[in-house]
Amino acid sequence: MATVDIRDNLLGISWVDSSWIPILNSGSVLDYFSERSNPFYDRTCNNEVVKMQRLTLEHLNQMVGVEYILLHAQEPILFIIRKQQRQSPTQVIPLADYYIIAGVIYQAPDLGSVINSRVLTAVHGIQSAFDEAMSYCRYHPSKGYWWHFKDHEEQDKVKPKAKRKEEPSSIFQRQRVDALLLDLRQKFPPKFVQQKSGEKPVPGMFLMFLLNLK
């Protein structure tokens, strides 16, 4: 399995050496940046040549190649280092910028990386919104397309269903019931049990009347 070099993705890493933080200033920040364990530092740069020959940084203007300079300093919290390609004493091409905040070194993203990140973020948001909108879309051959939102369905579940009132019978219904009862009474006249004098009433007389109707 191939290993991934961290130098291929410098925008996603940072580096710090806590032993340098108390003494970090404009005069020592380039020495701090040139530490061997710093992944942002190119050891083939002209700064290394000047350091090995024990020359001053002013000699960088007379050399050609990659170099690092202190672009901006706001002691003790912020330092900006620029990596550039020197073509002549008056002509340089910026290659990358690095900012040091509280001793932690980061590589500043280039314009292409910023635009690429913003475009990807926007596309992801648009795609998520489109996918969610499509989840609410419904289609039926007889109805066509419509929107079905879950919030409306949940609100319908929360709303208590109103009890349906029983409508009173109409005059027509009452007349029909009366006519049917009268017709049944004529077809099946009730049978009365004649009670003898002095006897107690027979219980369930009305029940017997109903049974005779069957």
C-alpha positions as CSV (number, residue, x, y, z in Angstrom):
1,M,0.0,0.0,0.0
2,A,1.5,3.4,-1.1
3,T,2.1,5.9,1.7
4,V,0.9,9.5,1.3
5,D,3.5,12.2,1.8
6,I,2.3,15.0,4.0
7,R,4.0,17.5,1.7
8,D,1.4,16.7,-0.9
9,N,-1.3,18.2,1.3
10,L,0.3,21.0,3.3
11,L,-3.0,22.9,3.5
12,G,-4.4,20.4,6.0
13,I,-1.5,20.3,8.5
14,S,0.2,22.6,11.0
15,W,3.5,22.6,12.8
16,V,4.7,24.0,16.1
17,D,7.8,23.7,18.4
18,S,6.7,24.9,21.8
19,S,10.3,25.5,22.9
20,W,10.6,28.4,20.5
21,I,7.4,30.3,21.5
22,P,8.9,32.3,24.5
23,I,11.7,33.7,22.3
24,L,9.9,34.1,19.1
25,N,10.3,37.6,17.5
26,S,11.1,39.2,14.2
27,G,14.8,38.4,14.4
28,S,14.3,34.7,15.3
29,V,11.2,33.8,13.3
30,L,13.1,32.7,10.2
31,D,15.4,30.5,12.2
32,Y,12.3,29.0,13.8
33,F,10.8,28.4,10.4
34,S,14.0,26.7,9.2
35,E,13.8,23.9,11.8
36,R,14.4,20.5,10.3
37,S,11.1,19.0,11.5
38,N,9.1,21.8,9.8
39,P,7.3,20.2,6.8
40,F,6.8,23.6,5.1
41,Y,10.5,24.4,4.8
42,D,12.4,23.6,1.6
43,R,16.0,22.7,2.6
44,T,17.3,23.4,-0.9
45,C,16.4,27.1,-0.6
46,N,18.9,30.0,-0.6
47,N,18.3,30.6,3.1
48,E,20.2,27.3,3.8
49,V,23.1,28.4,1.6
50,V,23.3,31.7,3.4
51,K,23.1,29.9,6.8
52,M,25.9,27.4,6.0
53,Q,28.1,30.2,4.7
54,R,27.3,32.3,7.7
55,L,26.2,35.2,5.6
56,T,23.6,37.8,6.3
57,L,20.1,37.7,4.8
58,E,20.9,40.8,2.6
59,H,22.9,38.4,0.4
60,L,19.6,36.7,-0.7
61,N,19.0,39.7,-3.1
62,Q,22.1,38.7,-5.0
63,M,21.2,35.1,-5.5
64,V,18.7,33.3,-7.8
65,G,16.4,30.6,-6.6
66,V,13.9,29.8,-3.8
67,E,14.1,31.9,-0.7
68,Y,12.0,32.7,2.4
69,I,11.5,36.3,3.7
70,L,9.6,37.8,6.6
71,L,6.7,39.6,4.9
72,H,4.8,40.9,8.0
73,A,5.3,40.9,11.8
74,Q,2.9,41.7,14.6
75,E,4.8,40.6,17.6
76,P,4.4,38.4,19.5
77,I,1.3,36.8,18.1
78,L,1.5,37.0,14.2
79,F,4.2,36.5,11.6
80,I,3.8,36.0,7.9
81,I,6.6,34.2,5.9
82,R,6.7,34.3,2.1
83,K,8.2,31.7,-0.1
84,Q,9.3,33.2,-3.4
85,Q,11.4,32.5,-6.5
86,R,14.0,35.2,-7.1
87,Q,14.8,35.9,-10.7
88,S,17.0,38.9,-10.2
89,P,17.7,41.5,-7.5
90,T,14.5,43.3,-8.4
91,Q,12.2,40.5,-9.7
92,V,10.6,37.8,-7.6
93,I,7.7,35.4,-8.1
94,P,5.6,34.6,-5.0
95,L,5.1,30.9,-4.5
96,A,3.4,30.5,-1.1
97,D,2.6,32.4,2.1
98,Y,2.8,30.9,5.7
99,Y,1.3,32.5,8.8
100,I,2.5,31.9,12.3
101,I,-0.1,32.4,15.0
102,A,1.0,31.9,18.6
103,G,3.9,29.8,17.4
104,V,1.8,27.5,15.2
105,I,2.7,27.5,11.5
106,Y,0.0,27.1,8.8
107,Q,0.2,27.4,5.0
108,A,-2.2,30.1,3.6
109,P,-4.4,28.6,0.9
110,D,-3.9,29.9,-2.6
111,L,-6.8,31.6,-4.6
112,G,-7.5,28.4,-6.6
113,S,-7.9,26.3,-3.4
114,V,-10.2,28.9,-1.8
115,I,-12.4,29.1,-4.9
116,N,-12.4,25.3,-5.2
117,S,-13.4,24.9,-1.6
118,R,-16.2,27.5,-1.8
119,V,-17.6,25.9,-5.0
120,L,-17.6,22.4,-3.5
121,T,-19.4,23.7,-0.4
122,A,-22.0,25.5,-2.5
123,V,-22.5,22.5,-4.8
124,H,-22.9,20.2,-1.7
125,G,-25.5,22.6,-0.2
126,I,-27.4,22.8,-3.5
127,Q,-27.3,19.0,-4.0
128,S,-28.6,18.4,-0.5
129,A,-31.4,20.9,-1.0
130,F,-32.3,19.3,-4.3
131,D,-32.3,15.8,-2.8
132,E,-34.6,17.0,0.0
133,A,-36.9,18.7,-2.4
134,M,-37.2,15.6,-4.5
135,S,-38.1,13.5,-1.5
136,Y,-41.3,15.6,-1.1
137,C,-42.2,15.3,-4.8
138,R,-45.1,12.9,-5.7
139,Y,-46.5,11.8,-9.0
140,H,-49.7,10.0,-10.0
141,P,-50.9,9.5,-13.6
142,S,-54.3,10.8,-12.8
143,K,-53.2,13.7,-10.6
144,G,-49.8,14.7,-12.0
145,Y,-47.1,16.1,-9.7
146,W,-47.6,17.6,-6.2
147,W,-45.7,18.3,-3.0
148,H,-46.1,16.1,0.1
149,F,-44.4,17.6,3.1
150,K,-43.8,15.6,6.3
151,D,-44.6,18.6,8.5
152,H,-48.1,18.8,7.2
153,E,-48.6,15.1,7.9
154,E,-47.3,15.4,11.5
155,Q,-49.5,18.4,12.1
156,D,-52.5,16.4,10.9
157,K,-51.6,13.7,13.3
158,V,-51.3,16.1,16.2
159,K,-54.6,17.8,15.5
160,P,-57.4,16.0,17.4
161,K,-60.1,14.7,15.2
162,A,-63.4,16.4,15.8
163,K,-66.1,14.0,16.9
164,R,-68.8,13.6,14.3
165,K,-72.1,14.7,15.6
166,E,-75.0,12.3,15.1
167,E,-77.5,14.1,13.0
168,P,-81.2,13.9,14.2
169,S,-83.6,11.8,12.1
170,S,-85.6,13.7,9.5
171,I,-89.4,13.9,9.4
172,F,-89.4,11.5,6.5
173,Q,-87.4,8.9,8.5
174,R,-89.7,9.2,11.5
175,Q,-92.8,8.8,9.4
176,R,-91.4,5.7,7.7
177,V,-90.5,4.2,11.1
178,D,-94.0,4.9,12.4
179,A,-95.6,3.3,9.3
180,L,-93.4,0.2,9.7
181,L,-94.3,-0.2,13.4
182,L,-98.0,0.2,12.6
183,D,-97.8,-2.3,9.8
184,L,-96.1,-4.8,12.2
185,R,-98.7,-4.2,14.8
186,Q,-101.5,-4.9,12.4
187,K,-99.8,-8.1,11.1
188,F,-98.9,-9.4,14.6
189,P,-101.4,-8.1,17.1
190,P,-100.2,-8.3,20.7
191,K,-101.6,-11.1,22.9
192,F,-102.7,-10.0,26.3
193,V,-102.7,-12.5,29.2
194,Q,-105.9,-11.9,31.1
195,Q,-105.1,-11.5,34.8
196,K,-107.4,-13.1,37.3
197,S,-108.8,-11.0,40.0
198,G,-106.8,-11.1,43.2
199,E,-103.6,-12.2,41.5
200,K,-100.4,-10.3,41.3
201,P,-99.3,-8.9,38.0
202,V,-97.3,-11.3,35.9
203,P,-93.6,-10.1,35.7
204,G,-92.1,-9.6,32.3
205,M,-95.5,-8.9,30.6
206,F,-93.9,-6.4,28.3
207,L,-91.1,-8.9,27.4
208,M,-93.7,-11.5,26.5
209,F,-95.4,-8.9,24.3
210,L,-92.2,-8.3,22.4
211,L,-91.6,-12.1,22.0
212,N,-95.1,-12.4,20.5
213,L,-94.1,-10.0,17.7
214,K,-91.5,-12.4,16.4
